[in-house]
Amino acid sequence: MIVTLILLNSGEYLIGQAEQLEYEPSCHLREPYQVMGMTPFKLTRWPKYTEEVDILLYSTSIQTMCEPTEKLLTQYLTKVGK
């Protein structure tokens, strides 16, 4: 899995360890956090109200997936303890 920045159709930005799947749901996201603000970024667990760390997303929910900036990646890895 590769740490990926995901922009959802809702406008939310997520960061997590992503794996693209060949079927729907098309993305397996591990330890996802919602990204808000600017440096330092505010990272909050996503989705709210669950302790699950493995989330599946459908392609219809995803606008784009890309590589996070070095600062965001470092902050995320610190947050998840890696």
C-alpha positions as CSV (number, residue, x, y, z in Angstrom):
1,M,0.0,0.0,0.0
2,I,1.1,3.5,-0.8
3,V,0.3,6.6,1.2
4,T,-2.1,8.6,-1.1
5,L,-4.0,11.8,-1.0
6,I,-7.5,11.4,-2.1
7,L,-10.0,14.1,-3.1
8,L,-13.6,13.0,-2.7
9,N,-16.5,14.3,-4.8
10,S,-17.7,15.9,-1.6
11,G,-14.7,18.1,-1.5
12,E,-13.1,16.3,1.5
13,Y,-9.4,15.5,1.3
14,L,-8.3,12.1,2.8
15,I,-4.8,10.7,3.4
16,G,-4.2,7.0,4.0
17,Q,-2.5,3.9,2.8
18,A,-4.3,3.1,-0.4
19,E,-4.6,0.1,-2.6
20,Q,-6.5,0.2,-5.9
21,L,-8.8,-2.9,-6.4
22,E,-9.9,-4.4,-9.7
23,Y,-13.5,-4.4,-8.6
24,E,-16.0,-2.2,-6.8
25,P,-15.4,-0.9,-4.2
26,S,-12.3,0.1,-6.1
27,C,-10.1,1.5,-3.3
28,H,-9.0,-0.1,0.0
29,L,-7.9,2.7,2.3
30,R,-6.1,1.8,5.6
31,E,-5.8,4.3,8.5
32,P,-7.6,7.2,6.7
33,Y,-7.5,10.7,8.0
34,Q,-9.3,13.8,6.8
35,V,-7.0,16.6,6.0
36,M,-7.9,20.2,6.8
37,G,-6.1,23.5,7.1
38,M,-2.6,24.3,6.0
39,T,0.9,23.6,7.5
40,P,0.6,22.3,10.1
41,F,-2.3,20.3,8.7
42,K,-5.1,19.2,10.9
43,L,-5.6,15.4,10.6
44,T,-8.7,13.8,12.0
45,R,-9.8,10.2,11.9
46,W,-12.1,9.4,9.0
47,P,-14.9,8.4,9.0
48,K,-16.1,9.7,12.3
49,Y,-17.8,7.5,14.9
50,T,-15.9,4.2,14.1
51,E,-12.7,2.6,15.2
52,E,-12.3,0.6,12.0
53,V,-9.0,1.2,10.2
54,D,-9.8,-0.5,6.9
55,I,-12.3,1.4,4.7
56,L,-13.5,0.6,1.2
57,L,-14.4,3.4,-1.3
58,Y,-16.4,3.2,-4.5
59,S,-14.9,4.9,-7.6
60,T,-18.1,7.1,-7.8
61,S,-17.0,8.8,-4.6
62,I,-13.4,9.6,-5.7
63,Q,-12.5,12.6,-7.8
64,T,-8.8,12.0,-7.9
65,M,-5.9,10.3,-6.1
66,C,-2.3,11.7,-6.0
67,E,0.9,11.8,-4.0
68,P,0.8,14.0,-0.9
69,T,3.4,16.7,-0.2
70,E,6.4,15.8,1.8
71,K,5.2,17.9,4.8
72,L,1.8,16.2,4.8
73,L,3.3,12.7,4.3
74,T,5.6,13.3,7.3
75,Q,2.8,14.6,9.5
76,Y,0.6,11.6,8.5
77,L,3.4,9.0,9.2
78,T,4.0,10.6,12.6
79,K,0.3,10.5,13.4
80,V,0.0,6.8,12.6
81,G,3.2,6.0,14.3
82,K,5.3,4.9,11.3
